[in-house]
Amino acid sequence: MLIILAIFSIFFGYITKDIFIGLGSGFFADNSLFIHPMHEIMLDTEFAVPTFFKLLPLMFTISLSYNIFGFFNQRFLIELFYNKYITGVILKLGGQTTKVIDKGSVELLGPYGLEKGLITLSRNIASLDTGVITSYALYILIGFIFYMFIPYLAIFDNSLLILILLSLFTTLKNNVLY
């Protein structure tokens, strides 16, 4: 790939050498080899023109541009309209998007969501504390059954496992396990 790039750079460098070393320059840059003045390509008129004439377009461009800008600057309230109704709306929309989507999702999946989930889980577990011995025996029995079925969970479909866990959390939330 680098060989192809090298070939193309040499090819286009030869074609566009006038851009880099000046118009009418020979291949070996005018002074490296002797070229008789009769065979020289005379495109060096840019060097014969006085500096004043070279700078005239720059001066007229600067003065003309300054006058045009001064005429249109806040004259017709175009910038005010643009800043208030176009740029302002886009900036507010971008800020709301960042606040709602990015910050909201990061907080929901991060510290805020983790805190809410742990508080809900601890409340559900605390609601199991009824003081009745039979309900404690039932919790121990359910834990023992899950402990016995752990090696067989890979055999069951994941949807069945999710269904069992969902029903367990639902019964824990409603506190109808006993």
C-alpha positions in Angstrom: 0.0 0.0 0.0 2.8 2.4 0.8 4.4 1.7 -2.6 1.2 2.8 -4.3 1.1 5.9 -2.2 4.7 6.7 -3.1 4.1 6.3 -6.8 1.1 8.5 -6.7 2.9 11.2 -4.6 5.8 11.3 -7.2 3.3 11.4 -10.1 1.2 14.2 -8.6 4.3 16.0 -7.3 5.6 16.2 -10.9 2.3 17.4 -12.3 1.7 20.0 -9.6 5.3 21.2 -9.1 4.3 24.8 -10.2 2.2 25.1 -7.1 5.1 24.4 -4.8 8.1 25.9 -6.6 6.5 28.6 -8.7 5.1 29.1 -12.1 7.4 28.3 -15.0 10.0 26.7 -12.9 12.0 24.0 -14.5 12.0 20.5 -13.1 15.4 20.9 -11.4 14.5 24.3 -9.8 15.8 27.0 -12.0 19.2 27.5 -10.5 20.5 24.0 -10.1 21.2 23.5 -13.8 22.2 26.1 -16.3 19.4 27.3 -18.6 20.2 29.7 -21.3 18.1 32.9 -21.1 16.7 32.2 -24.6 15.2 29.0 -23.4 13.8 30.3 -20.2 10.0 30.4 -19.7 9.2 34.0 -18.8 6.3 33.8 -16.4 8.2 35.8 -13.8 6.1 39.0 -14.3 5.0 38.7 -10.6 8.5 39.7 -9.7 8.6 42.7 -12.0 5.4 44.3 -10.6 6.0 46.8 -7.8 5.0 45.9 -4.3 2.4 48.7 -4.1 0.4 47.1 -7.0 0.6 43.7 -5.4 -0.9 45.0 -2.1 -3.7 47.0 -3.7 -6.2 44.1 -3.8 -5.5 43.4 -0.1 -6.2 47.0 0.8 -9.4 47.3 -1.2 -10.6 44.0 0.1 -10.0 45.0 3.7 -11.7 48.4 3.4 -14.6 47.0 1.4 -15.2 44.1 3.7 -15.1 46.4 6.8 -17.7 48.7 5.2 -20.0 45.9 4.3 -19.8 44.3 7.7 -20.4 47.7 9.4 -23.5 48.2 7.3 -25.1 44.9 8.0 -23.9 44.4 11.6 -27.1 44.5 13.7 -28.6 46.8 11.1 -31.5 44.5 10.3 -31.4 42.5 13.5 -30.5 39.4 11.5 -28.0 38.2 14.2 -30.5 38.9 17.0 -33.2 36.8 15.3 -30.6 34.1 14.5 -29.2 33.9 18.0 -32.6 34.1 19.8 -34.8 31.8 17.7 -32.4 29.4 16.0 -29.2 29.1 18.0 -30.9 29.5 21.4 -33.5 26.8 20.7 -30.8 24.3 19.5 -28.7 25.0 22.6 -31.6 24.5 24.9 -32.6 21.3 23.1 -29.1 20.0 23.3 -28.9 20.8 27.0 -32.2 19.1 27.8 -31.1 16.0 25.7 -27.9 15.8 27.7 -29.6 16.3 31.0 -32.4 13.8 30.4 -30.8 11.0 28.3 -27.2 11.0 29.3 -27.3 12.1 32.9 -30.6 10.3 33.6 -29.5 7.0 32.3 -26.1 7.2 34.0 -27.7 8.0 37.3 -30.5 5.4 36.9 -28.0 2.7 36.1 -25.4 4.0 38.5 -25.6 5.3 42.1 -29.2 6.5 42.2 -30.7 3.3 40.7 -28.4 1.1 42.8 -29.5 2.9 46.0 -33.2 2.6 45.1 -32.8 -1.1 44.3 -31.0 -1.8 47.5 -33.5 0.1 49.6 -36.4 -1.7 48.0 -34.6 -5.1 48.4 -33.8 -4.4 52.1 -37.4 -3.3 52.8 -38.7 -6.5 51.1 -36.4 -8.6 53.2 -37.3 -6.7 56.3 -41.0 -7.3 55.6 -40.3 -11.0 55.9 -39.6 -10.6 59.6 -43.0 -11.4 61.0 -42.0 -13.1 64.2 -43.8 -16.4 63.3 -41.7 -19.5 63.6 -43.5 -21.3 60.8 -42.8 -18.6 58.3 -39.1 -18.8 59.2 -39.2 -22.6 58.7 -40.8 -21.9 55.2 -38.0 -19.5 54.3 -35.3 -22.1 55.4 -37.1 -24.7 53.3 -37.3 -22.5 50.2 -33.6 -21.7 50.6 -32.7 -25.3 51.0 -34.7 -26.3 47.8 -32.9 -23.5 45.8 -29.6 -24.7 47.2 -30.3 -28.3 46.0 -31.4 -27.1 42.5 -28.4 -24.9 41.8 -26.5 -27.6 39.9 -29.6 -28.2 37.7 -30.3 -24.6 36.8 -28.2 -24.9 33.7 -30.6 -27.6 32.4 -33.7 -25.4 32.7 -34.5 -22.7 30.3 -33.5 -19.2 31.4 -37.1 -18.0 31.0 -38.3 -20.6 33.6 -35.6 -19.3 36.0 -36.7 -15.7 35.4 -40.3 -16.7 36.0 -39.5 -18.4 39.3 -37.5 -15.4 40.5 -40.1 -12.9 39.4 -42.9 -14.8 41.2 -40.7 -15.0 44.3 -40.0 -11.3 44.4 -43.7 -10.6 43.8 -44.7 -12.8 46.7 -42.0 -11.1 48.8 -43.3 -7.7 47.8 -46.9 -8.6 48.7 -45.8 -10.5 51.8 -48.0 -13.4 51.1 -45.3 -16.1 51.5 -46.6 -17.5 54.7 
